Amino acid sequence: MAAGPRMELVGKRFVCVGDNGCELDVSRIHEWEWRAGVIRAVSYREPSNSELSAYVEFDDLEWEKREWVKVYEDFQIFLVEHQLVWAKKKNSSLSQGSKNKQIQWPALMLSDLNISTFSIHKLFSKRIIFTA
């Protein structure tokens, strides 16, 4: 039996796209400057607070370079770990004949802070697959 999502933000993984002043073109989503990391502290418990700041540790930086960011000002997209799920993945190494066999793979379901959009981040593959 799977446990429900944790409501607190501290300790959760996130992926984000910074606000560089340009409008994001969805057809070029693979070119967006995605960053990922872990939330270490927050300024408010309510994620809907428009002044929410988070002390984050980005995966591409040393842990000593943690920084405070303003979630609703510094980013165009900020998705947070919502739940661990099983996602289908094609596994060509297990193919039988000409068919590819589907296997279950652990994945993080991510959501925006209003829990209105979802995506799937497949663990161990560093790929983000968006779903509605």
C-alpha positions as CSV (number, residue, x, y, z in Angstrom):
1,M,0.0,0.0,0.0
2,A,1.5,3.4,-1.0
3,A,1.6,6.2,1.4
4,G,0.0,9.6,0.4
5,P,2.1,12.6,-0.4
6,R,3.9,14.6,2.3
7,M,2.5,18.1,2.6
8,E,5.7,19.8,3.9
9,L,8.2,21.1,1.4
10,V,11.5,20.6,3.4
11,G,13.4,17.6,2.2
12,K,11.6,17.3,-1.1
13,R,13.2,17.2,-4.5
14,F,12.3,19.8,-7.1
15,V,12.9,20.8,-10.7
16,C,12.7,24.3,-11.9
17,V,13.3,26.7,-14.8
18,G,14.6,30.2,-14.0
19,D,12.9,33.4,-15.0
20,N,15.1,34.9,-17.6
21,G,12.5,37.4,-18.8
22,C,11.7,35.3,-22.0
23,E,8.4,33.5,-22.6
24,L,8.9,29.7,-22.6
25,D,8.1,28.0,-25.9
26,V,6.5,24.6,-25.0
27,S,7.6,23.1,-28.4
28,R,11.2,23.6,-27.2
29,I,10.8,22.2,-23.7
30,H,13.9,20.1,-24.2
31,E,16.0,23.2,-24.5
32,W,14.8,24.9,-21.3
33,E,17.4,25.4,-18.6
34,W,16.1,22.8,-16.2
35,R,17.8,22.5,-12.7
36,A,17.1,20.1,-9.9
37,G,17.8,19.9,-6.3
38,V,16.5,19.5,-2.7
39,I,14.6,22.0,-0.6
40,R,16.4,22.4,2.8
41,A,14.3,25.1,4.5
42,V,11.3,27.4,3.7
43,S,10.2,30.8,4.9
44,Y,6.5,29.8,5.2
45,R,4.8,26.5,5.8
46,E,2.0,27.4,3.3
47,P,3.3,26.8,-0.3
48,S,0.7,29.2,-1.6
49,N,2.2,32.2,0.1
50,S,3.3,34.6,-2.7
51,E,6.4,35.6,-0.7
52,L,7.6,32.0,-0.2
53,S,11.4,31.6,-0.1
54,A,13.2,28.3,-0.1
55,Y,16.8,27.4,0.9
56,V,17.8,25.1,-1.8
57,E,20.6,22.8,-2.7
58,F,21.0,22.4,-6.4
59,D,22.3,19.1,-7.7
60,D,24.9,20.8,-10.0
61,L,26.5,22.7,-7.2
62,E,28.5,21.7,-4.1
63,W,26.3,21.5,-1.0
64,E,28.2,24.5,0.5
65,K,26.6,26.7,-2.2
66,R,23.1,26.4,-0.9
67,E,21.0,29.5,-1.5
68,W,17.8,31.2,-0.6
69,V,15.5,31.7,-3.7
70,K,12.1,33.4,-4.1
71,V,10.0,30.6,-5.5
72,Y,7.4,32.8,-7.2
73,E,9.8,35.5,-8.4
74,D,13.0,33.7,-9.5
75,F,11.3,30.9,-11.5
76,Q,8.9,30.5,-14.3
77,I,8.4,26.8,-13.4
78,F,9.0,25.3,-10.0
79,L,7.8,21.6,-9.6
80,V,8.1,19.8,-6.3
81,E,8.1,16.1,-5.4
82,H,4.5,14.9,-4.9
83,Q,4.6,11.2,-4.7
84,L,6.6,8.1,-5.6
85,V,4.8,6.0,-8.2
86,W,5.4,3.2,-10.6
87,A,5.6,4.2,-14.2
88,K,5.7,2.0,-17.3
89,K,8.9,1.8,-19.2
90,K,9.7,0.0,-22.4
91,N,12.6,-2.4,-21.9
92,S,14.1,-3.5,-25.3
93,S,16.5,-5.9,-23.6
94,L,13.5,-8.0,-22.4
95,S,11.9,-8.0,-25.8
96,Q,10.3,-11.2,-27.0
97,G,10.3,-11.4,-30.8
98,S,9.5,-8.0,-32.2
99,K,7.5,-6.8,-29.2
100,N,9.0,-4.6,-26.5
101,K,8.0,-5.7,-23.0
102,Q,6.8,-3.0,-20.6
103,I,8.1,-3.1,-17.1
104,Q,7.3,-1.0,-14.0
105,W,9.9,1.6,-13.0
106,P,10.1,3.9,-10.0
107,A,9.3,7.5,-10.7
108,L,8.6,10.8,-8.9
109,M,5.4,12.5,-9.6
110,L,6.0,16.2,-9.4
111,S,3.5,19.0,-9.0
112,D,3.5,22.8,-9.0
113,L,2.9,24.3,-5.5
114,N,-0.9,24.5,-6.2
115,I,-0.9,20.8,-7.0
116,S,-2.5,21.4,-10.4
117,T,-0.1,20.1,-13.0
118,F,1.9,16.9,-12.8
119,S,4.9,15.4,-14.5
120,I,6.8,12.2,-14.0
121,H,10.5,12.2,-13.4
122,K,11.8,8.6,-14.0
123,L,14.4,7.7,-11.4
124,F,17.8,6.6,-12.5
125,S,17.2,7.8,-16.1
126,K,17.5,11.7,-15.6
127,R,14.6,12.1,-18.0
128,I,11.5,14.1,-17.3
129,I,8.3,13.0,-19.0
130,F,5.3,15.3,-18.8
131,T,1.8,14.1,-18.3
132,A,-1.5,15.8,-17.5
